Amino acid sequence: MIIDTHVHYWQRSTPDRPHAADGIIWGEELLAEDLFAEAAAAGVDRIVQVTASLMGYDNRYSIEAASKYPDKVVGVFARFDPLAPDVAGRLRELMAQDRMIGIRLTLHQPPYDRWFRDDMVHDFLKAAQHQKVPVEIFAPFQTEEITKVATAYPGIQFLIDHMTIRIMKEYPDRFFKWQDVLCLGELPNIWMKVSYFPEAAVGKETYPFLHSQQRFKQLYEHIGAGKMVWGSNFPPVKRACSYKQSVDFIKDECHFMSAAEKTAIFGQNFLTYIKTATGVEWR
């Protein structure tokens, strides 16, 4: 079974569910049913919904579709405002929703990119640690800040989106902090979501992304296959390759891994991550 741990589905903007003004736009809508068809064509069996930034802190559609299609959606990583009052109470209420897995902090642009640097989210992290909530982080190139947070909160299992990489004009070499990423992966409560190797190659090389393969191999050799979790980042990955190619990049091109290791990266590691974070078996 292949579980894609990083996809986005969303509804079009409505008065009741408006899109966030600062959200990243990847199209007017991508309904869950349409995403399922895309996933099946790529050879993906189940998906994990990561609420798109376009939806702000509104996770209703994410949860509704996950509840409606439990055979297709493993669960949801929700967006959550860590600065609003009653962090612990709101977190507990959100995590009580059906198919909720954890929280994603999206720190890729101002003013959110200051949250770690300025120690602004400690109340949230304290609550997440106490409640055993898995925390997914997208904080491009903030390896030092993530290291500090992960060390301060050893009771949280952190899943690092896209290996901290992002396409940004300021950083033409998207692997320029790669040695720091390798060191980050050594921390016992850090898991790496290997979801950006094709996109890191945009403008430099095309499938099968030979340079990105070498970086993948370095990460694999440094931290081991057991802490690597695959996700496609669909639909943004389409700027680099097809959905199927994002699967085939690992399945067919990364010859340095065994079949068992690929099976683990394609799903079992994620389930192990959730059990490690929460103490609960997830299916």
GICORHU-V59564 format. One record per helix or strand of 3 or more residues. SS is the DSSP state (a for helix, b for strand). FROM is the first residue (numbers start at 0). TO is the last residue. If there is no record, write none. Layout:
ss: {SS/SS}
from: {FROM/FROM}
to: {TO/TO}
//
This chain:
ss: {b/a/b/a/a/b/a/b/a/a/b/a/b/a/a/b/a/a/a/b/a/a/a}
from: {2/31/45/52/59/72/86/99/111/121/133/142/157/160/177/189/196/209/224/227/235/242/258}
to: {6/40/49/54/67/78/94/105/113/130/137/151/159/163/183/193/199/222/226/229/238/250/277}
//
